[in-house]
Amino acid sequence: MVYTKALSHTEADARSYLALAESLRLTDFNPLTVDWQNPVPWYEDGGCEMSDSSGCLMPLSAGFGIVLGFGAFFSVFTTLLVKLESAFGGVTMTSEHFNTAGRDVKTGLTASVIVSQWTWAATLLQSSNVAWQYGISGPFWYAAGASIQVLLFGVLAIEVKRKAPTCHTFLEMVKVRWGKPAHFTFIFFAFCTNILVTSMLILGGADCMSATSGMDTVLAGFLIPIGVIAYTVAGGLKATFLASYVHTSIIFAGLVTFVTYTYGVNRCPTEFGTNPWTSSITVDGVAHSIPDEQCNNIGSASVMYERLMFVSALPVNTANGTHHGPPVLGTDSLNHNGAGAPSYLTMLSAKGLMFGIINVVGNFGTVFVDQSYWQSAIAASPGAAHKGYLLGGLVWFTIPFALATSLGLAGNALNVALSSGDAGTGLVPPASATALMGRGGGILMIIMLFMAITSTGSAECIAVASLWAYDCYRQYINKNATGAQILLHSRIVVCVWALVMACASLILNAMGLGLGWVYNFMGICIGSAVVPIAMVVLSPNLGPNTAIIAAITGFVCAVIAWLSQAAAQGGGISIATTGLLYAQLAGNCVAIGSSGIICVIGSIVAPQNFDWDIMVKGISLVGGDGGENANTLGSDYERRPEFLLEARAWIMKYGICWTLFLTIGWPTLSIPFGVFGKSTYQLWASVALCWGWTAGLTIISLPLYENIKTITRVITCKPMTEEEITAKNSGTATETATA
């Protein structure tokens, strides 16, 4: 429990607070229990830098302990798991296994990996920032706008199994289908995606470590990637998957802790009871009891609701870290509900909706153009690919939704000292967690952040290593590369890319670009490649020239729309004006929209009529180290065309239905409520709490259940027999299943 200082109000302030509480009909929250003139500090007095960390959330040594200690632990732990799998699971490390994890990953681990890969620093930090700015619409649009891509990617995952079962990267499919010019074009977009994702990842982490421990931003930017190098180099994609499972488990343990503590724990003294208030303030001759010290607990959805109602009704004030008044300083015109001031408690938020659109468009690029998601699809068994992506998307939804609905809103409800600059650099969650639970809460949030950074960073390193090994080295430098050479190049690039991640993040930091700016810019840069890349396995009609023109033209048009809107709205082009929501919205929509239109027209006017058998036969496995014998389509039942078609129909049905529900159904059902009443908000918060617990228990337990045989072998020291290994590698499984 966190206390600040002794409470004291002037009679005039107390009178205005009581009058406002009466006008709002507050029944569960007494505004006199909060010192509204002095926001809650989440840091100590003193400096917060390398030379003096006395004022930081945690000492500098703790910052180094998290960055280096956790990195060393996961390097040893994950390498041990890989060795155990090799010893007891009959796995041999070849270039194929290094980059594809054996192509037999089950549903639970696939979903866990997707959740881990998609949980960026921005997922934990930016989602709470938009909750702090826009209210409940921010967490919803962050979650819905970034989960539908994963749900729909399940369609591409099963199509890869049907049409290119031996591929290692999506660019191999581009090369076979569209030739060198298209290959070069989409190599550019692929590497742009990886640079943006990894630099933003490290940027958010370095800024947060600097603000909470005093660690130098440059030093943090270089130390954070070191933690992923060792186990990624040693164990490849499977090591990344195993580490991702542990990371996901820790993130969900923290998530349910924060959500439960926010809405279910109240340890504050009450006006009556075993520890009654002993202080009072007299207003107009009437004495009003107040606690001796301010207590920063919420404890229920009804108290959160009334606190948010009260803080948004206060006069606008942003001095000294306060954030009083309507959301986004009263500029959000859609959420008036007919009368009154804008509210944190409504889905009718213009800026929340604009952010949602940017989120949807931008994140199609960061999923469909990012090799790491294709790599996870390639690594999954045919029977797990589609289900893993659907489950992963639904589980991931709760991370930004539930976390920001608790910590993001708590930043305002608890009157935490946060400026817009603090929020823009991602400090809302650690600040709110510290105010709510003390220093331990803030450190838990930083640990969750580090888990997100290392898991996604490792996946990006493997993704870039695969792009280099198969689409650069094997295609244009050494066409006869052996498995050993591919493995060597993959490991070298893992190390090189870790340094590139650090350098790119420092460049963004030197340019003064914050996490929010980069996040919203991604769709402008890579959104035009989404439709052509999706159609490489979805439609036989899109030709190479159309694909190239769509990607390049869409990019150029997006940049023009973005800069034009920035200049028109902001009176010039600068970092500030190019970061305006309207400008970034224009660029994101034009990127994917213009590219999609060109692709549709080109497919009708000049269809390619591609023969899918060419892709099946045109991509070969890499030999020389046993990789040429790799099983690419799992068990016998998974290879049947009927099974793959059934799986495709299944993911089309459920993926599209969930997408429509999250982007249209849920928001539409929220419109009649306008500004939520207390009971409606209680339902909203209970959904966040229940979804968080259900998702957490599922994603932690399912991978263990599915791999119970391997776990049992390790515990009982009974490795697979030669007959079992042969049956596994040949795919002669006895089990049967339906999609």
N, C-alpha and C positions, 0 to 999 in steps of 0.2 A: 504494500500500500504506500502511495506516495503523498506526502504532505508538502505544501509549499510554506507559507508563512501565516502568521496570525491574521485573521480577517479584520478588515476595518472599512467601513463605508461612511461617506458623508451623509448627512440627513437628506440632502437634495438628491444624491444618487440613489439612496435607498428608496425614497419616495417614487422616483421615476421607475425603478425596477419593479416595485410592487404594483404600480399602476399598469405597467406594460404586462406583467404577469396576469393581472386581473382581466385585462382586455383580451388576452390570448386564452383565458380560461385554463391556466395551468393548474393541475391537481397533483402531479407526482414529482414536480421539481420546484424547489424554492430558489429563486435567483439570488437571494441574499447569501447563499452558500458559496458563491464564486466571487472573487475579486476581479471584476470585469475591466478595471482600469489598468491592471498589471497582469499581462498574460503569463501563463505557466512556463517557466524556463525548463528546458530539457538538457541543459548543459551546466557545468559548474562555472563559478567565477574564475577568471584566469585566462591564459592563452590556450590556443588549440593549434599548435604547429610543432614541427620537429624539435625545436629548441625548448618548447614549453607546452606540455600537453596537460597541464593541471586543470584546464577548463574544459577538457574534452569529455565526451560521453564515456569513453574508456581510455585507459592509459596507452601510450604508444606501444608498450611491450605487448599488450593484448591484441593490438592491431597486427603486429608482426606475428603473433602466435596464431591468429586466425588465418592469415595469408599463407604463411610458411608451414605452420603446424598441421593444418587440415590438408594442405597440399601433400605433405610428406606422408600423412596417415593414409590418404586415399591412394597414393602411389603404391605403398606397401600392401594395403588391404586388397586393392583391385588386382594387383599383380599376383597375389596369393590365390585369389579366386580363379584367375585364368589358369594358373598352374594346376590347381585342383581339378578344374574342368578337363584339362589336358590329360591328367593322370587317371581320372575316374570316368570321364565321359567319352574317351576315345577320340579326342580332337587333336589334329596335327596342324601346327601353324604354317600355313602356306600363304602366298600373296592373296589367293582367293578368300581364305578365311580372314585374313587381316582386314580386308576391305569390304567383306560382305557378311562376316560373322556366321558363315556356314549356311546362310539362307534358310534357316530352320527355327527362327525365333518365334516363340508362341505369343498368343494374344495378350496376355497380361504384361509380359516384358516389353512387347511392342508398344502397348499403350503407355507404360511407364516411361519408356524412352521418348515417346512423342511429347508427353507432359513435360519431361525434363528439358528436352530441346526447345520447346516452345515457351518455357518459363525463363524469359530473359530478365536482366536487371530491370528493364522497363516494365515488365509484368508486375513486379512487386512495387516499383517506385512510381512509375508514371500513372498507373491505375489509381493509386491513392491521391496523386496530384489532381487528376480530373474530378475525383470525388470531392476533394477540398475546394475546387473551383466551382463545379456545376451541381453538386449534390448527387442524388441517387442515380440520375441518368448517366453520369460519368462511368461508374463501375459497370453498369449494365452494358453500355455501348462498347466499352473496352472489351468485356468478356464475349459478348455476342459477335462483335465485329471482328474478333480475332480467333474465334473457335470454328466458325463455319468453314474456313479454308481447310482446316484439318479434317472436318467431317466430309467435305467434298473430295479431298485428296485421296480418300479411300477408293474412289472410283478409278483414279489414275493408278493407284497401287495394284489393283486387281488387273487392270489393263496391261501393266508391265509384265505381270506373270503370264498373261495370255499371249502377248505379242513380242516380248523381248526377254525371255526367261534367263538368258545368259548375260545380260547387260550388267555393267558395273556403275555407269553414270547415265544421266539423261542425255548428256551431250553425245554419247556413243550412238544413241538412237537418232539424234539430229544429224550426225555425220552420215550414217547409213541411208537415211531417208532423203536428206536435202543437199548433201555434198559439202565441200570445203567452205565456200563463201558463207553459208548459213552457220556452219560449225564455228568459224571465226567470230561471226556476229554474236552468237549466243554464248561463246566463251567469255566475251567482254561483259555481257550482262550477268553471267554466273559469278565472275570474279568481283564485279561491282557489288552484287548482293552480299557475298561473303565479307568483303571489306566493310560495308556499311553495318552489317549485323555484328561483326566482331569488334569493330571500333566503338560502336555504341555500347556494346556489352562492357568493355573495359572502361570506357568513359564514365558510365554510371557507377561502376564499382569503385574506380579510383576517386571520383568526387566524393562518394559516400564515405570511403575509408579516410580521406583527408579531413572531412568535416566532423567525423566522429572519433578519430584517434590522433589527428594531427600529422599523420603520415604524409610526406610530400607526394603530391599528385603524380609527378613524373616517376618517382620510385615505385609507387603503388601500381602504376600502369605497367611497369616491367615485371614486378614481382607476381602479380596475379596470374599471368599466363604460365609461369614456371610450374605452378602446381599441377597443371594438366599434362605436361610434357612426358613425364616419366612413365605413367601407366598407359598413356596413349601409344607411345613408341613401343612399349613392351607387348601390349596385348591387342592393339588395334581396335577395330570396331566393337568386338565383343567386350573388351575391357571398358570401353566407353559405355556400353549398354549396362554392364554390371554396376559401374560407378553411378550411372544415371538413376538406376533403381534406388540406390542408397540415398542419393541426393533428393530424389522425389519423396522418399519416406520422411526425411528430415524436414523438408519444406512443408509437407502436410501435417507433420506433428506440430510445427510452429503455427501453421494456419489455424488448426482447430483450437490450439491454445489461445490465440489472440481473439478469435471470434467468440469462443465460449467465455473468455474473461470479460470481453467487452459487454456482451449481452446477458451474461448469466452470473457474474460475480460482483457483489457490492459489499465491501468491507468497511464502508464509512459509518461513523457513529450516526445515530438517528436522534431526532429531537426528543423522543421519549424512549425509554428502554434501559438496558444495563449500563450504557455509557452516554447519558443524556448531554445535550448541549448546555453549557454553563454561561455563555456570553449572550449579550442581547444588544439591540440598537433601538432607540426610541424614535419613532416617526409620527409627527403630529400627536404627540402625547400617548402613543400606544407603543408598548415594548414588544419587539419581535425577536424571538430567540434565533441565534446563529451559532454555528460550531466554533470552537476555539481556533481551529485551524482548517484551512481548505483541504478537502479530500477529493482526489481526482479519480473517482470511480464512476461508472455509468450504471451498469448492473441490470438494465432491462431495456427493451425496445421502446417502452413508453417514455422512459426518462430521456433516451437519446432523441426521441421525437420532440419532446418539449424543449430540450436544450437547443435543438436546431431551430425550432420555431422562434425561440427567444433571441438567439444570436442573430438571426436574419432580420429580426424586427428592430434591432438596435440601430442607432444612427451610424452611418458609414464611418469607419475609423480603421486605418491601416498603420497607425503609428506604433512604434516599438514592438512590432510583430503581431499586433492584433489583426483580426480579420472579421470585423463586425459589419453588419449590413447584409443586403441581399447578395446572392451569389453573383460572381463576376461583376461586382460593383453596380448592379442594377441595369446592366446593358442587355440582359437576356430577355427579350420581349415576348417570347412565346409562352413563358411559364407563368403568366399572370392569372390564369384561370378566370379571366373576366374582370377581376378587380383585385386590388391590393398589390403588394410588392412581390417580386419574384421570390421563388422558394427553393430551398434545397430538397424539398420533399415532393417532387413532381417529375414525371417523364416528359412533360411539355417544356423542354429546354431547347432553345434554338441552337445554342452553342454546343450543348451536349449532343444534339442530333448531327451537327456538322462534324464534330469530332468522330462520331460513329461512322459517318460516310467515309471520312479520311481513313479511319481504322480498317474498314472493310476493304477498300481499294488497295491501300498500302500493304496490307498483310497478305493479299493474294500474291503479291510479288515476292514477299519474303518467305512464302511457303513454296509456291510453284516454281520459283527460279532459284531456290536454294537446294544444292545437291544433298545436303544432310537429310532432307525429308524423302528424297528419292532413294537415298541410301538405306534409310530405315525400311522403306517399302521393299527394296531388293532383299534386305536381310530377313524379312519376315517370311514365314512359310506361307504357301498359297492359302491355306485354311485360316491363317491368322491375320493376313494383311488388312483385309477390309474391316474386320471386327476390331482389330487393334486401333485403327485410325478413328473409327466411330467412338469407341470407348475412350480413347485418349482425348478426343475433342470435348466430350461431355465431362470428363473428369477435370480437364484443364480449365473449363469455363468457371469453375468455382474458385480458382485461385485469385484472379483479379476481382471477381464479383464479390466473394465473401470477404476477402482481405480488405478491399477498399471500402466495402459497406461497413466495416468495423473501424479500422484504423484511419482510413481517409476521412470519414465523417467525424470520427472522434477528434481529429485535429481542430475542427471548428467547435464541436460540442464542449470540449474541455478547455477551450480558450488557450490553446497551446501557442507559444511564441513562434510564429512562422511568417516570414515575408514571402512575397510572390517569387523572389529570387531563390529562397530556400526550397519552395515547392517545385520550381522549375528544375532544380538540380537533384530532385528526388529525395528530399529530407523529410517529407510528411510521415512515412511509416515509422522510421526510427524515432522521430520526435514524439509522435503519438504513443508509440509503444513505451517510451521512457516515461512520459507523463502518466500513463495508465498503470504501468507495472514496475516502475523504477528502472535503475540502470540495467538490471537483468533482462527486462523486456527489450530495451534497445539493443543489447548485445545479441539476443536471440534473433532479432530482425536482421542484424548484420550477418550472422551465420547463415540464415536463410538466403540472403543476398549472395553470399559467397558460393553457396551450393548452386544457385542458379547460374552464376557466371562460369564456374568451372565445368559444369555439365554441358552447357551450350558451347563453351569454348572448345572443349574436347571434341564434340561432334563437328564443329566447324573445321577444326584442324584435320580430322579424318576426311571430311568432305573435300577440302582443298587438295589434300594429298592424293585422293582418288582422281580428281580432275586433272592434276598434273601428270600422274602416272599413266592414266589410260587415254587422256585426250590431248596431251601435249607430248610426253616422252614416247609413248607407244605409237602414237599416230604419226608423228613428224620427225622424231629423232632416232628411234630404234624400233622399227616395225616388228622385229623378231625378238623383242625383249622377253627374257625368261621370267619365271615367277620370282626367282631370287633377285633379279634386277628390279622388278616392280616393287618388291618388298623393301629393298634398300632405298629406292627413291621415295617411297611412301613415308618411310621413317624420317628421312632427311627433311622432307617438306613439312612434316608435323612440327619439327623444331624450328624451321625457318618461319613458318606461318605464325607461330607463337610470338616471335619478335615483330612480325609485320602487324599483328593485332595491337601490340603495345605502341608501336610507332604511329599507327593510324589514329589511335585514340588520343595520343598526345597532340597530333596535328589538329584534330577537332577542338581540343581544349585550348590550344594556342589561338585558334580562330575565334574563340568565344562562342562556340556553338554548344548549346545545352542539350540535354537528353530529349526534351520535348520537341525541339526544332528538328533534330536528326530523325526522330521517330516519325514525324509527320512528313518529312522530306522523302522517305524511302520510296513511297509509291510513285512520286514524280520521276525518280531516277530509273526504276526497274519495272514499273507497272505495265509499260508497253510490251514487255516480253511475255506476259502472263498467258494471253490467249494463244499466240503461236506455239508456245511450249506445251500447253495443255493439249492442243490439237495434234501434236506429234504422235500421240497414241489414241486420240479420240476420233479423229476424222481422217479418212483417206484422201480427201479432196484438196486440202491446203497444200499449195505448191511452194517450192523453195523461194522463188522471187517474191511471192506475196508475203511469206513469213518474214523475210528480211526487210521489205518495205514497211510492213506493219510495225515491226519493232523499232526501226530507226525513225520513221515518220512520227509514230506515236510519242517517242521520246522528245523529238524536236518540238512538236506541238505542245507537249506538256510543259516544257521549259518556257516557251513563249507565253502560254496562258498564265503560268505561275508568276513570271516576272512582270507581265503586263498588269495583272490584278494587284500585285504588290505596289507597283508604281502608282497606279490609279488610286488605290485606297490609302496608301501611306505617304503619297507625295514624293516618292523617290524609291530607289532600290538600296536596301541595306539589310543587315542581318535581322534587324527588328521588323522591317516591313515584309521581308520574305518569310518571316515566321508567323505572319498573321493568318488566322484560320481561313478566311475567305480566299487568300492567295494560295494556300496549300490545298484547299478543297478544289479550287479550279484546276491546279496542276494534276492532282491525283485523278480526278474524273476524266480529264482530257486524255491522260496517258492510257488508261485501260479502255476508255470509250472509243477513241479514234483508232486504236490498234484493233479492237474487236470489229469495228465497222469494216475496216480494210480487209481483215481476214474473211469475213462473211462474203463481201463482194468478190474478192479474189477466188474464193472457193467455188462460187457460182459461175463466174466468167471464165476462169481458167483452172478447172479442177485437175488434180494430179492423178486421181484414181490409183493410189498406191497399193501395191500388193504386199500384204503384211508378211507373207512368207519370206520376202527379201530381208526384212528386219530380223526374223527368227534365225535365218541362216547367215546373216551378215555380221553378227557379233559373236566372237569366239572366246572361250575361256583361255586363260594363260597357263601354259604348261611349264614343265621343267622342274617343278618342285612338288608334283602330285596334284596341283590345282586343276589340271585338265580332267581329273576324275571326279570333280565336285558334283554333288547332287544338287540340281538347280530347282527342282520342282517338288521337293518333299516326298511324302509317301505316295503309294500307288493311287489311292483314292483322290489325292489332291491334283494329280496330273490329268485326270479325265476332263475333257472339254466341257462335259455337262456340268461338272462341279464348278468349274471356273465361270461358266455362264450363269449358274445359279448364284454364285457369290457376287457377280456383277449386278444381277437383278436385286439382290438383297441390299447392297450398299447404295444403289441408285434409289431404292425405295426409302430406306431409313435416313440416308444422308441428306436427301433433298427435303424430306419431311421435317427433320430437325432444323435444317437451315431456314425453311419457311417459317417455322414456329418461332425461332429465336430472332429473326430479323423483321418479321411482319406480324405474326400472331401475338406474341407477348407484348410488343409495344402498342399494338392496336387495342388490346384488352386493357391497357393501362390508361388510355386516353380519357375514358369517361370519368375516371377518378379525379382528374385534374390535380390539384394539390392534395396529396394523400391525407386522409383522416388518420387518427391514431390507430384504429383497428387495422386499417389497410397497411400501414407501415409495420405493425407488429407481424402481419402475415408475410410481408416482404422480408423482414429480418429473419423470420423463422425459416423461410425458404433458403436463405443464405446459410444459416446455421446447419440445417438438416442436409443440404446438398454437400456442404463441406465435410461433414462427418461421414456421410455415405460414400462420397468419392474417395476420401482418405482411407477408409477401411478397405474399400475394393482394390485400390491401386497398390496397397501394401500387401494384402493377403493373396491376391490372385496369382502373381508371379511365383510366390512360394508354393501354392497349391499345384500349379501346372508343372513345376520342376521338382516335385517331391521325390521322384525316383532318383534323380541325380543327387539331391541332398541326402537321401538315405544311403546311397552308395558311399558318399564321403564319410558319413557318420559311422557306417559299419565297415569301412575300409574294404569294399568289394568293387574293384574296377570292372568295367564292361569286359565281357569275354570277346575273343576274336570273332565268334559267330555273331554276337550282338552288334559289334562295330561294322561288320560286313553288311548285315541286314539294314543297319541305319544308313550307311553310305549308299546302298543300292536302292533304298526307298521301299523295300519290301515290308512295309508295316502291315500289321494285321488289323489295325483299327479302321473303323469307317466313320464317316461323319457327313453331315449336310452343311451347306453354307449358312 
